[in-house]
Amino acid sequence: MTTPICAGNGNIRVVDWLALELRRHGVDFVFGVDGANIEDLYDAVHYTPGIQAIVAKHEFSAGTMADGYARATSRMSVVATTSGGGAVNLVPALAESYASRVPVLAIVGQPPRPLEGNGAFQDGSGRAGSMDLQAVFRPVSGHCARVERPEEIAEALAHALAAVRDDLPAVLLIPKDVQQAHLTAVPPLQGRPERRPAVPAQLADFAQHLADTPGRILVVAGPEVARHDARGELSDLVDRLDAFVAVSPDAKDAVDGEDPRLLGVIGVMGHPAVEKVLRHGVTCVCIGTTMPVMTRGGVDFSETPVLSIGSVTPHIESRHLQTENLASTLARLAAVLPTRVDAPDSETLYAPAHLEPPAHDGGGVRYHDGMHVLDRVIPDDADIFVDAGNTGAAAVHYVGARRRGRYVVALGMGGMGYAFGAGIGCAFARGGRTVVIAGDGAFFMHGMEIHTAIEHRLPVTFVIVNNNAHAMCVTREQLYYGGNYSFNRFALSHIASGLGAMFPGLMCHSAETVADFEAAMHDAMAHSGPAVVEVICSTDEIPPFAPFLSSEIAKEKTHDRHDFRNHQSLARA
């Protein structure tokens, strides 16, 4: 049996030292799935005060738990998995963290070194024709390294933490025999280096340019605002600029939803008032967003002057102010800018409004009715995690962020099922009510992670919008491919009943009417533990998603079967 570790005895295992260092850096949970080549780390975590291991049902969900925890706390989180399939299962979760710049440290066990390249089970060394896990993880991490010798662990961790401080995931691949090796001398680890200068040197010139900008200003706030806890500083800057505000689809919690200057969401799931303001001529200031397609889609910036502030240059042409400390930069900018005179425009001219999908008379609850129920019932301090697809589009469009909670939509990779693990990670981080909003397709991918919420009695409410389909794919089949077939409709399922039978004691409701859905949500919000609320919707309802609502749905000619046949005829000729 392993004995409790003592950092001062100069003869501790690598994993013991690693667990102590993680705790010293503020880590209180390690999410993951155990296995033979990572079990020594779990053993060390057990004996390290103040840190707890949380075992998930799948490595993807373990990774999204770490991702959700990091987004909820603006701190580093840790995921630990074993080799082989366990390691590979982690890749899509880290891809989301990488694309969204979320600081996750992944510790991945490997077979003992003498067996690598020699027929080891789950060999990821890249030797003797085996898979090279380092090559797999490099594209989805800011730093990836194999720890080949015990004495390398301190340097490897230091490099990994440097990547994490840059808001990027990092990966350490550690063979089992290295984990078990004893350190005759406790290696020193350099303290946390200071962040880069808080205020960019170019700030004065940028501020002058902004001060000289004529007319109204539209601030577009992105996910970096909440991730760097810069909401207050952003609000002060908006006050100083007397600006309108829009939020990217993955940054609904960057601005107080009751702020009268808030026009809504910009982009493909956005609100018409934003585009209306742009048509009337403004200068756009993008803050903490790279302006990806989901944010800029359907919006014409060709005639709009654009400035930007953040850690990454946006994908549209702009005058950019690079900063690694968004909160300090926004605070300094607000301090040096003169207060702009109130513009004569009436705020009601740009009153927020919703997109208008076609009327639909199918069965179940309409998207806008169901989402308005959630908007009414979810408490002000709850955290909301939204998944992909038609359900995600409807939630982003209709459900507002809570004033004291996070609102997370993973648009980096947009992986279905992300919200289940991420919401659970948030519940561990913040301890309060978390609401996961996901479709049945996402549930069938990773929804059984509900089991982890049950095991730990977490206050997570899982709202499953069941339209018996990958409904966004069905919508695309209808709009772009003629609707003559479907690969994406499912057989009827009763998710709440099934989960209720599987997990005795789990609160489960299913609703087919607005009244029943609202009553079920009130019950779930009053319940102290996990709950599932299934709401039945129609497969064929079109969500508030701008590309689906265009008056002219353009079919790509490369996907037109008639063109394809014509090309075949020409080829035969």
C-alpha positions in Angstrom: 0.0 0.0 0.0 1.3 3.5 -0.9 2.0 5.6 2.1 1.1 9.3 2.4 3.8 11.4 0.7 6.2 13.7 2.4 7.7 16.4 0.2 10.6 17.0 2.4 12.1 13.5 2.5 14.0 13.9 -0.8 12.8 10.5 -2.0 9.3 10.8 -3.4 7.9 9.5 -6.6 7.6 11.6 -9.7 3.8 11.5 -9.4 3.8 12.6 -5.8 5.9 15.6 -6.7 3.6 16.3 -9.6 0.5 16.2 -7.5 2.0 18.5 -4.9 3.0 21.0 -7.6 -0.5 20.9 -9.1 -2.0 21.7 -5.7 0.6 24.5 -5.2 -0.6 26.0 -8.4 -4.2 26.1 -7.2 -5.5 22.8 -8.7 -8.3 21.3 -6.6 -9.7 18.7 -9.1 -8.2 16.3 -11.5 -10.8 15.1 -14.0 -10.2 12.0 -16.0 -10.6 8.3 -16.5 -8.3 5.9 -14.6 -6.3 3.1 -16.2 -3.1 1.1 -15.8 -0.8 3.7 -17.2 -2.1 6.6 -15.2 -3.2 4.9 -11.9 0.0 6.0 -10.1 -1.0 9.6 -10.5 -4.5 8.9 -9.1 -2.8 7.2 -6.2 -0.7 10.3 -5.6 -3.7 12.6 -5.8 -5.5 10.5 -3.2 -2.7 11.2 -0.7 -2.3 14.9 -1.6 -4.4 17.1 0.7 -6.8 19.6 -1.0 -7.0 17.9 -4.4 -9.6 15.4 -5.6 -9.9 13.1 -8.5 -13.1 13.0 -10.5 -13.6 9.9 -12.7 -15.7 10.5 -15.8 -17.4 8.0 -18.0 -15.5 8.9 -21.2 -12.2 10.8 -21.8 -13.9 13.4 -24.1 -16.2 14.3 -21.2 -13.3 14.4 -18.8 -11.6 16.9 -21.1 -14.8 19.0 -21.3 -15.2 18.9 -17.5 -11.7 20.4 -17.3 -12.6 22.9 -20.0 -15.9 23.9 -18.3 -14.1 24.2 -14.9 -11.4 26.5 -16.5 -14.0 28.7 -18.2 -16.0 29.0 -14.9 -13.0 30.0 -12.8 -10.6 31.6 -15.2 -8.0 29.3 -13.8 -6.0 26.3 -15.0 -7.7 22.9 -14.8 -6.3 19.4 -15.2 -7.4 16.2 -17.0 -5.6 12.9 -16.6 -6.1 9.9 -18.9 -4.4 6.6 -19.6 -2.7 5.5 -22.9 -4.1 4.2 -26.1 -7.8 4.7 -26.8 -8.1 6.7 -23.6 -5.5 9.2 -24.8 -7.0 9.5 -28.3 -10.5 10.0 -26.9 -9.1 13.2 -25.2 -8.1 14.8 -28.5 -11.5 16.4 -29.5 -11.9 17.9 -26.1 -8.4 19.5 -26.2 -9.2 20.7 -29.8 -12.1 22.7 -28.3 -9.9 24.1 -25.6 -7.2 25.0 -28.1 -9.6 26.7 -30.5 -11.2 28.6 -27.7 -8.0 29.3 -25.8 -8.9 27.5 -22.6 -6.1 26.7 -20.1 -6.2 22.9 -19.6 -3.3 20.8 -18.6 -3.5 17.2 -19.8 -1.4 14.5 -18.2 -1.4 11.3 -20.3 0.1 8.1 -19.1 2.2 5.9 -21.4 3.5 2.3 -21.3 6.8 1.7 -19.5 9.8 2.8 -21.5 11.3 -0.7 -21.9 8.2 -1.9 -23.7 7.8 1.1 -26.0 8.6 0.1 -29.6 8.7 -3.5 -28.4 5.0 -4.5 -28.7 3.7 -2.6 -25.7 0.0 -2.6 -25.3 -1.3 0.9 -26.3 2.1 2.0 -27.5 2.0 5.7 -28.4 5.8 6.3 -28.6 6.0 6.4 -32.4 8.6 3.7 -32.4 8.6 0.5 -34.5 5.5 1.6 -36.4 3.4 2.5 -33.4 1.3 5.6 -33.2 3.1 8.8 -32.3 0.9 10.5 -29.6 3.2 13.5 -29.5 2.4 14.1 -33.1 -1.3 13.7 -32.4 -1.5 16.1 -29.5 0.9 18.8 -30.9 -1.8 20.4 -33.2 -4.3 20.8 -30.3 -1.9 22.2 -27.7 0.4 25.1 -27.0 3.0 22.7 -25.7 3.3 18.9 -25.8 6.3 16.9 -24.4 7.3 13.4 -23.5 9.0 13.1 -20.1 11.7 10.6 -20.9 13.6 10.7 -17.6 12.4 11.4 -14.0 14.7 14.4 -13.7 13.0 16.1 -16.6 9.7 16.5 -14.9 10.3 19.9 -13.4 11.3 21.5 -16.7 8.5 19.7 -18.6 5.9 21.0 -16.1 7.4 24.5 -16.3 7.0 24.6 -20.1 3.5 23.2 -19.9 2.5 25.9 -17.3 3.9 28.6 -19.6 1.6 27.5 -22.4 -1.3 27.3 -19.9 -0.6 30.9 -18.8 -1.0 31.9 -22.5 -4.5 30.4 -22.4 -3.6 27.3 -24.3 -3.9 23.6 -23.4 -0.7 21.7 -22.7 0.1 18.0 -22.7 2.6 15.9 -20.8 3.1 12.3 -21.9 4.6 10.4 -19.0 5.6 6.7 -19.2 4.5 4.5 -16.3 8.0 3.7 -15.1 8.9 7.4 -15.1 5.8 8.2 -13.0 6.8 5.5 -10.5 10.5 6.5 -10.3 11.8 8.1 -7.1 13.4 11.5 -7.1 16.5 11.5 -4.9 16.4 15.3 -4.9 13.2 17.4 -5.1 13.5 19.4 -8.3 12.9 23.1 -8.0 10.2 24.6 -10.1 10.4 28.3 -11.0 7.7 30.4 -9.5 5.0 31.7 -11.7 6.4 34.4 -14.0 4.7 37.7 -14.1 2.3 38.3 -17.0 3.5 40.4 -19.9 3.2 44.2 -19.4 -0.4 45.0 -18.3 -0.7 48.0 -20.7 0.4 47.8 -24.3 2.9 50.5 -25.4 0.7 51.4 -28.3 -2.3 52.3 -26.0 -1.9 56.0 -26.2 -1.9 56.1 -30.0 -4.9 53.7 -30.1 -6.8 55.8 -27.5 -6.2 59.0 -29.5 -7.4 57.3 -32.7 -10.5 56.1 -30.9 -11.1 59.5 -29.4 -10.9 61.1 -32.9 -13.5 58.6 -34.3 -16.6 60.5 -35.4 -20.2 59.2 -35.0 -21.5 56.3 -32.9 -19.5 53.3 -31.8 -20.6 49.6 -31.7 -18.6 47.5 -29.3 -18.6 43.8 -30.1 -17.6 41.8 -27.0 -16.2 38.3 -27.3 -15.4 35.4 -25.0 -12.0 36.7 -23.9 -13.9 39.4 -21.8 -15.5 36.8 -19.5 -12.5 34.5 -19.6 -10.2 37.3 -18.3 -12.9 38.5 -15.9 -13.0 41.9 -17.6 -16.7 42.5 -17.6 -16.5 45.5 -15.2 -13.7 47.2 -17.2 -15.7 46.6 -20.5 -18.8 48.2 -18.9 -16.8 51.3 -17.9 -15.3 51.6 -21.4 -18.7 51.3 -23.0 -20.0 54.1 -20.6 -17.0 56.3 -21.6 -17.7 55.7 -25.3 -21.5 56.0 -25.1 -21.4 52.9 -27.3 -23.9 50.4 -28.5 -22.9 46.8 -27.5 -23.3 43.4 -29.2 -22.0 40.1 -28.0 -20.6 37.2 -30.0 -22.6 34.0 -29.8 -20.1 32.5 -27.3 -19.9 35.7 -25.1 -23.5 36.3 -23.9 -22.3 36.7 -20.4 -19.8 39.4 -21.3 -22.4 42.2 -20.9 -25.3 42.6 -18.4 -28.4 41.4 -20.2 -30.4 44.4 -18.7 -28.0 47.0 -20.2 -30.2 49.2 -22.4 -27.3 49.6 -24.9 -27.2 45.9 -25.6 -28.5 45.1 -29.0 -28.1 41.4 -28.7 -26.0 38.7 -30.4 -24.1 39.4 -33.6 -23.7 36.8 -36.3 -25.5 33.8 -37.6 -27.6 33.3 -34.5 -27.9 37.0 -33.9 -30.4 39.8 -33.6 -31.5 42.1 -36.4 -30.8 45.3 -34.4 -27.0 44.7 -34.7 -27.1 44.7 -38.5 -29.4 47.7 -38.5 -26.9 49.7 -36.5 -24.1 48.8 -38.8 -26.2 49.9 -41.8 -26.6 53.3 -40.2 -22.9 53.9 -40.1 -20.8 53.3 -37.0 -17.2 52.4 -36.0 -16.9 48.9 -34.8 -14.6 48.1 -31.8 -14.1 44.3 -31.4 -13.0 43.4 -27.9 -11.8 39.9 -27.0 -13.0 38.2 -30.1 -11.3 36.9 -33.3 -14.5 37.5 -35.2 -14.9 34.0 -36.6 -17.5 33.0 -39.1 -20.2 32.3 -36.5 -19.7 35.9 -35.2 -19.3 37.8 -38.4 -21.5 35.6 -40.6 -24.3 37.5 -42.4 -22.7 40.9 -41.4 -21.1 43.2 -44.0 -18.1 45.0 -42.6 -16.8 46.3 -45.9 -17.9 49.8 -45.3 -17.4 49.8 -41.5 -14.1 51.0 -39.9 -13.0 48.4 -37.4 -10.7 48.6 -34.4 -9.9 45.6 -32.2 -8.4 44.8 -28.8 -7.4 41.4 -27.5 -4.8 38.7 -27.4 -5.4 37.5 -31.0 -5.8 39.5 -34.2 -9.3 39.1 -35.6 -10.1 37.6 -38.9 -11.5 40.9 -40.4 -9.3 43.8 -41.3 -8.8 46.1 -38.3 -6.5 48.4 -36.4 -5.5 46.0 -33.6 -4.2 46.6 -30.1 -2.5 43.5 -28.9 -2.8 42.8 -25.2 -2.2 39.8 -22.9 -4.1 41.5 -20.0 -7.5 42.6 -21.3 -8.9 43.9 -18.0 -6.0 46.2 -17.3 -5.9 47.5 -20.9 -9.6 48.3 -21.0 -9.4 50.0 -17.6 -6.5 52.2 -18.8 -8.2 52.9 -22.0 -11.3 54.1 -20.2 -9.2 56.3 -17.9 -7.5 58.2 -20.7 -10.4 58.6 -23.1 -12.6 61.7 -22.9 -16.3 61.1 -22.3 -18.2 61.2 -25.6 -21.2 63.5 -25.9 -24.5 61.7 -26.0 -25.5 61.0 -29.6 -29.0 62.1 -30.7 -30.0 58.6 -31.8 -32.9 57.2 -29.9 -32.2 53.8 -28.3 -35.6 52.6 -29.4 -34.5 53.0 -33.0 -32.4 49.9 -32.5 -34.5 48.1 -30.0 -33.5 44.4 -29.8 -35.7 42.1 -31.9 -35.7 38.4 -32.8 -35.2 36.6 -36.1 -38.5 35.3 -37.5 -38.3 31.7 -38.6 -41.2 30.3 -40.7 -44.4 29.4 -38.7 -44.5 25.7 -37.9 -47.5 23.7 -36.8 -45.8 20.3 -36.0 -46.1 18.5 -32.7 -44.5 19.4 -29.4 -43.2 22.7 -28.1 -42.0 25.4 -30.4 -38.3 26.5 -29.9 -39.1 30.1 -29.0 -41.8 29.0 -26.5 -39.5 26.5 -24.8 -36.6 28.8 -24.6 -38.7 31.6 -23.2 -39.7 29.2 -20.4 -36.1 28.7 -19.6 -35.5 32.4 -19.7 -38.2 32.9 -17.2 -37.4 30.0 -14.8 -33.6 29.8 -14.7 -32.5 31.7 -11.6 -30.3 34.8 -11.7 -27.2 33.0 -10.3 -27.3 29.9 -12.5 -24.6 28.9 -15.0 -25.8 27.9 -18.5 -24.0 25.6 -20.8 -25.4 25.3 -24.4 -24.7 22.5 -26.8 -24.7 22.5 -30.6 -27.3 22.2 -33.4 -30.8 23.6 -33.7 -31.1 23.5 -29.9 -28.0 25.6 -29.5 -29.1 28.1 -32.1 -32.4 28.6 -30.4 -30.9 28.9 -26.9 -28.3 31.4 -28.0 -31.0 33.5 -29.7 -33.7 33.4 -27.0 -32.1 32.6 -23.6 -30.3 35.4 -21.9 -27.3 35.1 -19.6 -27.9 35.3 -15.9 -26.5 38.3 -14.1 -24.4 36.3 -11.7 -23.7 33.2 -13.8 -21.6 32.0 -16.7 -23.1 31.4 -20.2 -20.9 29.0 -22.2 -21.2 27.9 -25.8 -18.3 26.0 -27.2 -17.9 27.3 -30.8 -14.2 26.5 -31.1 -14.9 23.0 -32.5 -18.6 22.9 -31.9 -18.5 19.3 -30.8 -21.9 17.8 -29.9 -22.2 16.6 -26.4 -19.6 19.1 -25.0 -22.1 20.7 -22.6 -22.7 17.6 -20.5 -19.2 17.3 -19.3 -18.5 21.0 -19.3 -21.6 21.8 -17.2 -20.5 19.2 -14.7 -17.1 20.7 -14.5 -18.6 24.1 -13.8 -20.8 22.7 -11.0 -17.7 21.3 -9.3 -16.0 24.7 -9.7 -18.8 27.0 -8.6 -21.1 24.7 -6.5 -24.3 26.4 -7.7 -27.1 25.6 -10.1 -25.9 24.7 -13.6 -28.3 24.2 -16.5 -27.2 22.2 -19.5 -29.3 22.8 -22.7 -28.7 20.1 -25.3 -30.5 18.2 -28.0 -31.2 14.5 -28.2 -28.4 14.0 -30.7 -25.9 15.5 -28.3 -27.4 13.3 -25.5 -26.9 10.2 -27.5 -23.2 11.1 -28.0 -22.1 12.0 -24.5 -25.2 12.4 -22.3 -24.5 9.4 -20.1 -22.0 11.6 -18.4 -25.1 12.5 -16.3 -24.0 9.5 -14.3 -21.1 11.6 -12.9 -23.5 14.3 -11.7 -25.6 11.6 -10.0 -22.6 10.1 -8.3 -21.6 13.4 -6.8 -25.1 14.8 -6.2 -24.4 17.9 -8.3 -27.0 20.6 -8.8 -27.1 20.2 -12.6 -30.3 20.4 -14.5 -30.1 18.7 -17.9 -32.6 20.1 -20.4 -32.8 17.7 -23.3 -34.7 19.1 -26.4 -35.9 15.9 -28.0 -36.8 16.3 -31.7 -35.9 12.7 -32.6 -33.3 13.7 -35.1 -30.0 15.4 -35.8 -32.4 18.2 -36.6 -30.0 20.8 -38.0 -28.9 18.2 -40.5 -32.5 17.5 -41.4 -33.1 21.2 -41.9 -30.1 21.3 -44.3 -31.4 18.3 -46.2 -34.6 20.1 -46.7 -33.2 23.5 -47.6 -30.2 22.5 -49.6 -30.8 19.1 -51.0 -34.5 19.1 -51.9 -35.8 17.2 -48.8 -36.4 13.9 -50.8 -34.5 11.8 -48.3 -33.1 12.0 -44.8 -30.3 10.2 -43.0 -30.8 12.1 -39.8 -34.3 11.3 -38.5 -34.3 9.0 -35.5 -36.8 6.4 -34.2 -39.0 7.6 -31.4 -37.2 7.7 -28.0 -38.3 8.4 -24.4 -35.1 9.8 -22.9 -36.5 10.9 -19.5 -38.3 7.6 -18.9 -35.3 5.7 -19.9 -33.0 7.6 -17.5 -35.6 7.4 -14.7 -35.6 3.6 -15.1 -31.8 3.4 -15.3 -31.1 5.7 -12.3 -33.6 5.2 -9.5 -34.0 8.5 -7.5 -33.0 10.7 -10.4 -35.6 13.4 -11.0 -36.9 13.0 -14.6 -39.7 14.9 -16.3 -40.9 14.8 -19.9 -43.0 17.6 -21.3 -45.0 17.9 -24.6 -46.7 21.3 -23.8 -45.4 24.7 -22.7 -47.3 24.4 -19.4 -45.9 21.0 -18.5 -42.4 22.2 -19.5 -42.6 25.2 -17.2 -43.9 23.1 -14.3 -41.1 20.6 -14.8 -38.5 23.3 -14.8 -39.8 24.8 -11.6 -39.5 21.4 -10.0 -36.0 20.9 -11.3 -34.9 24.3 -10.1 -36.2 23.6 -6.6 -34.4 20.2 -6.5 -31.0 20.1 -4.7 -29.5 17.4 -6.9 -29.3 16.5 -10.6 -32.5 16.5 -12.7 -33.4 15.8 -16.3 -36.2 17.6 -18.1 -37.0 16.4 -21.6 -39.0 18.7 -23.8 -40.5 17.2 -27.0 -40.1 19.4 -30.1 -40.6 19.0 -33.8 -38.0 17.6 -36.1 -39.0 19.9 -39.0 -39.1 23.3 -37.2 -36.5 25.8 -38.5 -34.5 27.5 -35.8 -33.5 31.2 -35.5 -30.4 30.6 -37.6 -29.7 33.3 -40.2 -28.4 31.1 -43.0 -31.6 29.1 -42.9 -33.8 32.2 -43.2 -32.4 33.8 -46.3 -35.0 34.7 -49.0 -32.7 32.9 -51.4 -31.2 29.7 -50.2 -28.2 29.1 -52.4 -27.4 25.5 -53.2 -23.7 24.9 -53.9 -23.4 23.7 -57.4 -20.9 21.0 -56.4 -23.7 19.3 -54.5 -26.3 19.5 -57.3 -27.1 16.0 -58.5 -28.2 17.3 -61.9 -24.9 19.1 -62.5 -23.1 15.9 -61.4 -25.0 13.9 -64.0 -24.2 16.4 -66.6 -20.5 16.3 -65.7 -20.7 12.4 -66.0 -22.2 12.7 -69.5 -19.5 15.2 -70.6 -16.8 12.8 -69.3 -18.3 9.9 -71.3 -18.5 12.1 -74.4 
